[in-house]
Amino acid sequence: MAKKNSDSNQNNNGATLGFEATLYQAADKLRNNMDAAEYKHVVLGLIFLKYISDSFEEKYNFLLQEFADPQSNLYIKEESDRYTWAEDRDEYLAENIFYVPKEARWSYLQANAKQPEIGKLIDDAMHAIEQENRRLKGVLPKDYARPGLDKQRLGELVDLIGTIGLGEEENRSKDILGRVYEYFLARFASAEGKRGGQFYTPRCVVQLLVEMLAPYQGRIYDPCCGSGGMFVQSEEFVEAHGGQRDDISIYGQESNQTTRRLALMNLAIRGIEADLGQEHADSFHDDQHPDLKADYILANPPFNSSDWGGEQLREDKRWVHGTPPTGNANYAWVQHFIYHLAPDGIAGFVLANGSMSTNTATEGEIRKNIVEADLVDCMVALPGQLFYSTSIPVCLWFIARNKENHRFRKRTGETLFIDARRLGKMIDRVHRELTNKEITRIAETYHAWRGDEGASEYADVPGFCKSATLAEVQENGNVLTPGRYVGAEVQEDDDEPFEDIMANLTEKLTKQMAEARRLDDAIRENLQMLGFGNE
C-alpha cells in the first residue's frame, strides 16, 4: 500500500528543512562566473567530505568516551593509548563508516579555509580518503587546486558548509547533510536546465514510481541511474514501512562517468550499499549486469534518444518483441527492462508520451506484441513541466511479468489507465510538482486495482481511471494513451435551469462584445492622433 503523507509542512516533495534554499543561495553567490555544471561538483564534493568527516568524528568521540570510562568494557587506562586506539581504522570499517585521516578531517580544512593553499589541501584530503577507503577509489572530485577556482571564494564555501549540522543532536548532522545533498542536486539540475535533467529525476516522479511499485523486498535495478535518486527513495520507502535495508539489494548502471560519481557519493552519504557495475558504461552495449533478473525495475531513461547505436544491435537477444528502430531508443529501453525482469518482477519507468501511440518504423508493432503478451499492467499520463530536461508531458509505464501474481486479484487480460494530466501545482514559472496527496491518490488507485492487502475497493472514475480489457486496447489499435479510455470527468450538476444558464451567458457575451467595440474605437482614435489609420 502507498504511504499516506501530509503536505502541511512543506511546499514540495523535497522534504526540505527550511534553510536549504538560503544555503543554496549563499553558495550560489560564491559561484562567480563558473558554470553550474562545473560548480556542482565543487559544492557536492565538499558536502560529501563534510558528511563523512562528521560521521567519523562522531564515532571517534564515542570511542574516546568509552576508552575513558572505567565502567566500560573498552576502558583504557593510559590517555595516550586511548587516542591511538581511537585511530584504529578497523573500528570504523566494521560499522560501515569511512575512515578519515587527520589531514582530511573537516576541522583541519576549516581551520585552513583562509589559506591560499586551501585548494591543494582539499585535493590532498580527497586523495587520502580514497586511499583509506577502497569503495571511494576514483569517485571523489580532486581538482580544487586548479587556477580557475577562486581560492578566497572556495574558503568561504568551506566556512559556509561547515555550518551545516553543527551543534545538533546525535545523528542530526548526517540526516541534514543527506537532505542538503539531495536539495542541491535538484537545484543544480534546475540551473543547468536540459543538461541537468540527465542526472536528476524530480523527486515527486521518483516518489510516485516507488509508492506504486512498493519495493519491500528483493532486487532493485536501474540501468540508467543518474545520481541514484530511485535507490534513495526505495530505501526510504522500505524503512518508512518498517522494513530493513537488508531486505533489498540494489543494482544500477550509469553511462556518464561524472554522473556515476554523483550517484556513488549520493548513496555513500546515506550508507546505502549498491552494485553500480565495475565502471561507467552504456547499458545497451556494455551491460554491467547481463545475468540479472530483478524483482523491481525503476528507471528514467533518456527520452527519444536517436544516437544509441542501434545499428550495431540488430540481432540482440533482448529484442523479443521486435527490433527497435535505430532512430529512437524508447522501445529498446522497454525491452531491456522486460529482459531483466524476474518471472514475477514488475517494472515502472518514465517515457515520453509519444511512446504510447507511435507507429513510427517498428514501434507500433513492438507495442502491439507487448500488449498481446499481456505485459502492460498500468499506464499513467502525467502533466507537463515536471522535468528540468523537457517541458513536454511524460507518462509512466508499468510492466508486470505475471499478472496472476497480484496478491488478491488476478488482472490477466486487463490494464489500468490513469489520467493525471490535470494534477500538480506550479512551484515556479516553468516547473510543476505533484503534491503528496496527488501521489497518494494515484498510488492507492493502483494498489486498489491490484487488490493489494489493506487497499480499498477499486472502481473506475470517469476522467481519472479505467480498467480496460485486452480486447478494448486492441480495438483502440493498441494505443496506450489513458485519455482514450478514462472518458470525460463527470461534471457536478448545479441544478440551474438551462434557460437561466443561457440567459446569463447571453447577457455576459453582450457585455463583452460591447466592451470589445469600445476598445476598438479607442485604439482607432489613438492611431488617428498619431497620424496612422483613416480619418
N, C-alpha and C positions, 0 to 999 in steps of 0.2 A: 504493500500500500504506500501511497505517496504521503510524505510527511507534511503535516499542516504547519504553515508558517504564518507569522504576523508581519504586516507591513508597518506597524506602528512606530518602530524606532529607526527606520531607515528610509531613504528616498529611492533606493535602488537595491539591486540584488548583490551589491558588493560587500554587504555586511561591514560597512565602514565604522570606524571607532569614533569619528568626529573630527580628528585632527589630520587625517591623511591629505586632504585637499590643501590645507595650509602648508604642510610639509612638502608636498609636491611643488606648490607654487614657489616656496623658498628655494628648493633645489633647482627649479627651472630658471630662476633668476641668475643662478651661477653658471648656466649653460653658455652664456656669452654667444658666440657665433657658431657654436658646434651644432651639427645636425642631430636631431632627436634620435635617429637610428644609431648614431655613434655614441651619443651621450648615455643612452640607456644601459650600455654595458659598463660604463664608468660607475653609474649610480647603483645598479643592481649588484655589481660585484662587491661594492662597499657594504651594501645591506647584508649580503651573504656573509661577508667577513665579520661584520658586527654580530650576526646571529651565531656563527659557530664559536666566536670568541666568548660571547655571553654564556653559551651552553657549557663550554669548557670551564669558565671561571666559576660557574655555579657548582659544578662537580668538584672543582679544585677546593673551593671554600668549604664545601661539605666534608671532604676528606680531612682537611686541616682540623676541623672541629671534632671529627671522630677520633683522629690521632691524639688530640689533646685531652680527650675525656677519659679519665681513669675508669669509668664505668663501661666504656665501650670495648667491644672485642678487638677493635683496631688500635687500641691505645699504644702510643709510642712514647717512651719516657724522654728521650733526647729531642729537644726542639729542632735542632738542625736536621735530625733524621726525618722528622715529620715533613719538612719541605722537600727533602729528597724523595720520599715515598709518594708525596702528592704529585710529583712529576712523572710517576710511573705510567708510561704510555698505555700499558695493558689495562689499567684501571678504567680508562676511558673507552677504549675499543670494545671492552666487554659489555658495555652498556650502549653501544652504537652512538657514542659521542666522538666527534672528530678531535684528535689531539692537536693542540695549537701550541707551537713553540713560543718561547718568550718573545722573540723578536717579531712575532706575528699577532700578538695579542692587542686588542683594541686599545687598552690603556696605554701601551707603549706608543702606538701610532698616534693616538690623540695627543699625547704629551709632546709629540714632534710635529704636529699638524702645521705649525707656523714656519717650520724649517724649509729652506728651498729644495732640499733633497727628499721631501715627503713622497714624491712620485716613485723614486727608487726604493724607498723604504716599503712602500705598499707592494711594489713588484716583488721585492725580496720576500715579503710576507706571504704572498701568493705562492711563490716557488717553494718556500719552506713547508707550507701546509700541504701542497701536492706531494712533496717527498715523504711526509709522515703519514699520508692517507691515500692509499692506492686507488680508492674509489673516485678520488677527485683528480687523478692524473690527467692533464690535458684539458681540464674543464674550466679552470678559473682564468679570468682576464688578467693579462700581465703586461700591459703597455701604458701604465700610469706615468712612467718617466719620459714619455715621448715629448719632444719640444712643443708640439702644438697644443698641449694641455696646460692651461694656465695653473701654475702651482699654488698661487695665492688662493684662487677660487677652489682648487682641489682641497686645500687645507680647511677652507670654510665649509666645504661639503662634509669633510670628516667630522668637524665640530657639530654640524647640523645632525648628521646621522647618529652621532654619539648621544644625542638627547633622547633617542627612541628607547623607551622601556626602562630608563633609569629611575631608581627609587621605587619601583613597583614590587608587588608581592611576588613570591616564588612562582616561577614558570610564566609570569605575566609577560616578561620581556620577549620570550621566544614566541608566544602567541601573537603579540603585537607585530614583531618583525615579519612573521609569515604573512600576516594580513597586509602589512605595508608593502611587502614584495609583490603581492597579487595586485594591489591597488596601483602601484607604479607600472606594472606590466600593462594594465588596462589603459592608463593614461598615456603611456608611450605609444601604444597601439593607435590611440586616437590621434596623437600628434603626428604619427607617421602616415596616417590615412591608409591607402591601399596596401602599401608595403607592410604596415603594422598588422593588418588583418591576417597576414600569412603566418604569424606566430601566435596569435591570440584569438580565441573564440569567446565572444561575450559571455559573461558568467550566467546570465539568465538562460541562454540557449543550452549551455552545458548543464545547468541545474535541471532544466526540463528533460533533457535526454536521460540524465541519471535518475530522476524521480520516476520516469516512465519505465526504464529498464529495471530499476530496483536491484542493483548488483550485490546481493547479500553475500554470496559465496561463489568461489570459482575463479576462473582465469579471465582477466580483462585485457583487451587488446586494442591498441590504436596505432595503425600503421602510418599515420601522418600526424604525430602527436604534438607538433608545435612546442609550446612552452610547458606542456604537461597538465593543462587545466582539467582535462577529463579525468585524469588519475587522482588529482587532488579532491575533486568533487566526489568521486567514487569512494575514496577513503572516508571523507566526511560523512557520506551517507551511511556507510556501514557503522561507524561509531555512533552516529545520531540515533540509530535503530538498535543499539545495544549489542552490536557485533564486535568482533575483534579484527584488528588489521590483518592478522594471520589468516583470516577467513578468505581473503582474496589474494591472488598473485597477479602481478602487473607486467605486461609485455608491451613494448612500443618500438617505434622506429621514426626517425626524422631525417630527411634528406639534406637539410641545411645545417652546416656544422655549428655556426654560432647560435642558431635556434636550439639545437640539441643541447648545447651548453647551458642555455637558459633553463631548459627543462630539467637537466640534471641538478642545477642549483635549486630550482623551484621544488623539486622532490626532496633534495637533501635538507632543505631548510625546514621541512616538516617531518624528517625522519622516515620518509617513505622509501622502501626498497623497490626497485624496478629494474627489469632487464630491457634496456633500450638497444640491444644488439652490441656488436663489437665496435661499430663506428657509424658515422652518419652515412646513410645510403638510401637510394631510391627503392621504394617497396616493389615497384614493378620489375626492375632489372637486377636488384640485389636484395632479395627478400632475406632479412636477418633472422626470420623465424619460419623457415619453409615448412616445417612439420607441425606447427602449432595449430591446434583446434581449440578455439576459445569458446567459453560459455557466454561471454558478453563482448560485443564489439561496439565501441563508441568512437565516432570519428567525424571530423570536419575536413574532408579532402579539398584541395584547390578546385574552385568552380571552373567548369568548361575548359580545362587545360588542353591546349592544342599541340604542345610540344613534348608530349610524354613518351615519345619513342615507340609508338605502337607498331610501326612498320617492322620492327625487329622482333615482335612477339606474336606474329600472325598465327602460329600454331601452338600457343601456350596452353597448358593443361587447365588453366583456370577458366578458360572461356567455354564453359559447359553449355551456356545458353546462347552462344553466338559470339562471333568475333567483333569486338568493339571497333568503331571507326578510328582511323589514325588521327583525325582532326579534333576529337573530343574524348577526354578520358573518363567522363562520368560513368559510363557503363563498364569500363574497365575496373573502376573502383568498386562498383556494386558487385561485380563478380569476384573481385579479390576478397571482399568481405564474406560473400557466401562460401567461397572456397575455404576460408579459415574458420568457419563456424563448426562447433561440435554438433553431434547429432541432435541434441536438444537445445542448441545455442540460439541466441537472439541478438540481432544487430540493430543499433539505432544510429543513424548518420544524417548529416546535412548535405543537401544537394540544391543546385539551382532549380527554380520552378520548371524550367523547360524540360527537365528530365522526366516529368510526369506525363508529358503528352507528345514529345518529339517523335517524329517518324523519319528523321534525317538518317541517311545511309542505313545501317543495320539496327539503329537504336530501337525503332518501333518493334522489330521482330524479336529482339532480345527481351524487351519489356513484356511482350506477349508470352514468350516462353517462361519467363519468371512468374507471371501471373498464373499461367496454366499449371505450373508446378506447385501452385498454392503456397508460395513463399512470402507473399506480401501480407503482413499482419495488420499494419496500420499506416496511414498517411496523414500527416499534419501539415496544413498550409499555414505558414507564418506571415506576419506583416512585414512590410519593407522597413528599411532603415535600422535594422537590428545590428548590422555588421559594420565594422570600420572599413572593410575592404570593398564593400559594394553597397549601394542603396537599393538594389533590386530585392524583391521578396524571395524568400527561400522556403524550402519545405524539409520536413523530416520524414525519412523512410524508416520503417521498422520491418525487418525481415526475420521470420521465425522458421527454423528448420523443421519443427514438428509442432503443428498447432494442436495435435492431440494431447500434447503435454501441458496445456493450460490446466491449472490445477483443479478447477471445479467446473469449468465449462469448456467443452470441445468446440473450437471455432474453425473446423476444417471447412473449406469452401466459402469462407467469409473474410471480409476485410473491413476494418473500421476506418471511416473517413472523418477527420476533424478539421473544420474550417475556423482557424484562429486569426484570420487576416484582419479582423476589426479590433483585435485586442492590443494591449500595450499602451504605454504613455510616452510622450516625448520628454527626454531628460535634457536636451538642448535643441538647438535649431535643426540639427541634422541626424540625431540619434534617438532611437526609441528603445524602450525596455519593457519586457513582460514583468508584471508585478508578481509577487509571491502568491497572491490569491489566484491570479490567472494561471500560473504554473500548476498550482494545486488542482484547479478545476480541470485542466487538460489531463493531467496525470491520473486523477481519480476517475475520470471518464474512461480512460484506457483500462485501468485496473478493474473497474466495474464490468466492462465488456468482456474482459478475460475471465471474470469470475474469481478473482484472487481473494484469498482469505481476508475477511474483515471489510471487503468492499461493499458498497451499496448496490442495489439492483440497477442494471443498465436499462436505459430507454433512449430511443432516438430523440434528438432535439432538433426540430426544423431550423435550418440556418446555422447549426453548430456541429452536429454529429449524426452519422448514419452508419448502420451496419449493413453492408451490401453483400450480396451473394456473388459468387464467381460468375454466374450467368449474367447478372446485371453489369458487371465490369466488362465482360466480353461484348455485351450489347452496346456498350459505350466505346467500342474499339480499343479496349484495354488502356484507355486513358485513366490516369490515377489522380486527377485533379479533384480534391474534395468538393469544390463548388458544383461539380457535375452531379453529386449525389445527395448532399445535405439539404438541398432545396432552399426556399426562402424562409427567413425568420418570421415567425408569427407576430403580427402587429397587434398590440392591445387595442381593444375596441373602446373608444371613449364615449360611446352611446350618443354622440351628436348626430342629429338627423342630416341626411345627405343634402337636403335643400338649404339648411343653415350653413353647412360647410361650404357649399358652392357660393352662397351669398357673401360670406366672409371673404372667400378667396377672390371673388369678382371685385368687391369693394377695394381690397388691398391692391389688386392689379391696376384698377382705375387710378388710384392714388400714385402708384409707381410710374404709370405712363405719363400722368400729368407732370410729375417731378422731372421725368426724362425730357419732356418738351421744354420745361423751364430752363433746364441746364443747357439744352441745345441752343436756345435763344441767347442765353448769357454768353456762351462760347462764341457764337456767331458775332455778337455785338463786340466782344473783346477783340476778335480778329479784325473787324472793320476799323476799330480805333487804332489798331497797329498798322493799318494800310493793307490788310490782306482780305480776301474774300470780296463778294459782290455787295454793292450798296442795296 
